[in-house]
Amino acid sequence: MDLRGNVFDDRAGHATNYMIDLSNGSAGAIVGNVMVQGRDKDNHSAFITIAPEGRTRDSSALVISGNSAAFAPGIRRTSTLVANWTNDRPRIAGNRLAPGVRVTDRR
């Protein structure tokens, strides 16, 4: 999996979920993307998830870097860039996070 240079803009979304959902884990790269969470989220707890439905793929070689994670103007909440439901340790570095966004949350 290779996601590079994309824009995930959820400002006009309705009842949306995570920006990137790696349902069972994944290797690859999530690099240089812009992610904006909108107001009407069904789940705003994380921008990216790793294996929330159970780990079937190793995510220890996953790279998440150079991304931007922010909220739409006027939104004040907390969220996590990466919610990880595994014991894998992906490489997470060099991301730009808005106030209220934590780097990672191990579930």
Backbone torsions as a table, in degrees:
resi	resn	phi	psi	omega
1	MET	NA	136.5	-178.1
2	ASP	-144.0	107.3	177.5
3	LEU	-115.5	108.9	-176.4
4	ARG	-134.6	133.3	171.6
5	GLY	68.2	30.4	179.3
6	ASN	-100.3	163.3	173.7
7	VAL	-118.9	122.1	175.6
8	PHE	-110.9	93.6	-175.0
9	ASP	-109.7	109.6	-172.9
10	ASP	-102.4	14.8	-176.5
11	ARG	-61.2	-32.6	-179.0
12	ALA	-98.9	4.6	-177.7
13	GLY	-70.7	158.2	177.8
14	HIS	-130.7	118.8	178.7
15	ALA	55.3	43.1	-178.6
16	THR	-85.6	167.1	-176.8
17	ASN	-112.6	-141.7	-178.3
18	TYR	-67.1	156.1	176.2
19	MET	-70.0	-47.6	179.4
20	ILE	-132.4	120.4	-177.1
21	ASP	-116.9	104.0	176.3
22	LEU	-92.7	76.8	-166.8
23	SER	-48.4	-38.8	-177.5
24	ASN	-122.7	17.1	-177.2
25	GLY	94.9	168.3	-179.4
26	SER	-172.9	152.0	168.3
27	ALA	-101.9	166.7	177.5
28	GLY	126.8	-152.0	-174.6
29	ALA	-140.5	137.5	170.2
30	ILE	-121.5	99.1	-167.8
31	VAL	-135.7	133.8	171.3
32	GLY	67.4	30.4	178.9
33	ASN	-99.1	155.2	175.6
34	VAL	-111.6	125.8	-179.2
35	MET	-126.0	126.1	179.9
36	VAL	-125.6	117.0	177.5
37	GLN	-82.8	131.8	176.8
38	GLY	-89.4	-177.9	-176.3
39	ARG	-74.4	-42.2	-170.8
40	ASP	-94.5	71.9	-179.6
41	LYS	-100.9	138.2	171.4
42	ASP	-74.4	-33.4	178.0
43	ASN	-145.4	109.6	-179.1
44	HIS	-107.2	15.9	-175.5
45	SER	-72.1	-20.8	-179.1
46	ALA	-153.9	152.7	173.5
47	PHE	-86.0	-42.8	-177.7
48	ILE	-126.3	135.7	175.5
49	THR	-118.5	146.8	175.5
50	ILE	-120.8	112.7	173.1
51	ALA	59.6	44.4	176.7
52	PRO	-67.6	-18.2	179.8
53	GLU	-102.3	10.6	179.3
54	GLY	112.1	137.1	-176.5
55	ARG	-81.1	117.1	170.1
56	THR	-121.1	-10.2	178.3
57	ARG	-127.7	139.9	177.8
58	ASP	-70.2	129.1	179.4
59	SER	-110.5	10.6	-177.4
60	SER	-67.9	-20.6	177.5
61	ALA	-95.6	3.6	178.8
62	LEU	-69.4	136.3	177.8
63	VAL	-117.1	127.3	177.6
64	ILE	-126.9	102.7	-175.3
65	SER	-150.5	155.4	175.3
66	GLY	67.6	18.8	179.4
67	ASN	-93.8	162.4	175.8
68	SER	-120.5	130.8	178.9
69	ALA	-128.0	121.5	-177.2
70	ALA	-145.8	170.2	175.3
71	PHE	-104.1	153.8	175.3
72	ALA	-61.1	152.9	180.0
73	PRO	-52.9	136.6	177.6
74	GLY	89.6	-6.7	-179.3
75	ILE	-95.5	128.7	176.9
76	ARG	-126.1	111.0	178.3
77	ARG	-158.2	-178.7	173.3
78	THR	-115.2	152.9	178.3
79	SER	-158.4	177.9	-179.7
80	THR	-126.1	137.3	175.8
81	LEU	-63.4	-50.1	-176.8
82	VAL	-129.0	117.7	171.3
83	ALA	-100.3	118.6	-172.3
84	ASN	-115.4	115.8	179.9
85	TRP	-94.8	16.8	-177.6
86	THR	-121.6	175.2	170.1
87	ASN	-94.6	1.1	176.5
88	ASP	-66.0	152.2	-179.4
89	ARG	-119.2	83.4	177.0
90	PRO	-65.2	159.1	178.3
91	ARG	-87.2	113.2	-178.1
92	ILE	-121.4	115.4	-177.4
93	ALA	-161.3	153.2	170.9
94	GLY	68.7	26.9	177.7
95	ASN	-94.6	148.8	178.5
96	ARG	-100.0	117.1	-174.2
97	LEU	-117.0	133.3	177.2
98	ALA	-70.6	159.4	174.2
99	PRO	-54.4	135.5	-178.9
100	GLY	97.1	-8.2	179.0
101	VAL	-104.7	118.9	174.7
102	ARG	-85.6	158.3	-179.6
103	VAL	-69.8	-54.3	-174.2
104	THR	-146.4	157.3	178.8
105	ASP	-143.3	113.6	178.2
106	ARG	-86.7	125.4	-174.8
107	ARG	-90.5	NA	NA
